[in-house]
Amino acid sequence: MLASNFNLWNTCLKIMRDRSYSLSIQGELDEDGCWPNDALWLAEKNGFVFKADNPIELLGLVGIYEHAQPDEDVPYWWHEDCPDIKSELMRKAFPD
């Protein structure tokens, strides 16, 4: 089993770097000069910018981009016209 955990972060970052994404972090050091816990992780490629709270989420956003393969950064380029799968799964997991 594989589960979301910070020990996957470097693997996620390596995958994105191997796929030629430019990676960076935004945030402020805390009052003790330590790295921030609330940093924003960024990946950029072909004029598209992806922002997330951690590298696992960032890789997920990059995966959506690679799935959709948009030509330009227009509003809602990521939207899939499909059934409401989230609600379907919630009803299945928590029936009335």
C-alpha positions as CSV (number, residue, x, y, z in Angstrom):
1,M,0.0,0.0,0.0
2,L,1.1,3.5,-0.7
3,A,-0.3,6.4,1.3
4,S,0.2,10.1,1.4
5,N,3.1,11.0,3.7
6,F,5.9,13.6,3.7
7,N,8.4,10.8,3.0
8,L,7.1,10.8,-0.6
9,W,7.8,14.5,-1.1
10,N,11.3,14.1,-2.6
11,T,10.1,11.4,-5.0
12,C,7.3,13.7,-6.2
13,L,9.7,16.5,-6.7
14,K,12.1,14.2,-8.6
15,I,9.3,13.1,-10.9
16,M,8.4,16.7,-11.8
17,R,12.0,17.7,-12.2
18,D,12.5,14.6,-14.5
19,R,9.5,15.9,-16.5
20,S,11.2,19.3,-17.0
21,Y,9.1,21.3,-14.6
22,S,10.8,24.3,-12.9
23,L,10.3,23.9,-9.1
24,S,10.3,26.5,-6.4
25,I,8.9,27.3,-2.9
26,Q,7.4,30.5,-1.6
27,G,7.1,31.4,2.1
28,E,8.8,33.1,5.0
29,L,11.1,31.6,7.6
30,D,9.5,31.4,11.0
31,E,10.6,33.7,13.9
32,D,13.3,31.2,14.8
33,G,14.7,31.2,11.3
34,C,13.4,27.7,10.5
35,W,11.8,26.6,7.2
36,P,8.1,27.5,7.1
37,N,5.5,24.8,7.7
38,D,3.0,26.7,5.4
39,A,5.2,27.1,2.4
40,L,3.6,27.1,-1.1
41,W,5.1,24.7,-3.6
42,L,5.3,25.7,-7.2
43,A,5.9,24.0,-10.5
44,E,6.1,25.8,-13.9
45,K,6.2,24.5,-17.5
46,N,5.1,25.9,-20.9
47,G,3.7,29.1,-19.3
48,F,1.5,27.1,-16.9
49,V,2.0,27.6,-13.1
50,F,0.8,25.1,-10.5
51,K,0.6,25.9,-6.8
52,A,0.0,23.5,-3.9
53,D,0.4,23.0,-0.1
54,N,2.8,20.1,-0.6
55,P,4.7,18.2,-3.3
56,I,2.1,15.3,-3.4
57,E,-0.7,17.8,-4.2
58,L,1.6,19.5,-6.7
59,L,2.2,16.3,-8.6
60,G,-1.5,15.7,-8.7
61,L,-2.1,19.1,-10.3
62,V,0.7,18.4,-12.8
63,G,-1.0,15.1,-13.5
64,I,-4.2,16.9,-14.4
65,Y,-2.3,19.2,-16.7
66,E,-0.6,16.2,-18.4
67,H,-3.9,14.5,-18.8
68,A,-5.8,17.5,-20.2
69,Q,-2.8,18.7,-22.4
70,P,-4.2,22.2,-22.8
71,D,-2.8,24.5,-25.6
72,E,-3.3,27.7,-23.6
73,D,-4.0,28.8,-20.0
74,V,-7.7,29.7,-20.4
75,P,-10.2,29.6,-17.5
76,Y,-11.2,26.1,-16.5
77,W,-8.9,24.3,-19.0
78,W,-8.8,21.5,-16.4
79,H,-12.6,20.9,-16.3
80,E,-13.9,17.4,-17.3
81,D,-17.5,17.2,-18.4
82,C,-18.4,14.0,-16.6
83,P,-20.7,12.5,-14.0
84,D,-20.2,13.6,-10.3
85,I,-17.9,10.8,-9.3
86,K,-17.2,12.3,-5.9
87,S,-20.8,12.2,-4.9
88,E,-21.2,8.7,-6.4
89,L,-18.4,7.5,-4.2
90,M,-19.7,9.3,-1.1
91,R,-23.1,7.7,-1.5
92,K,-21.6,4.3,-2.0
93,A,-19.4,4.7,1.1
94,F,-22.1,6.3,3.3
95,P,-25.5,5.1,2.1
96,D,-28.6,6.5,3.7
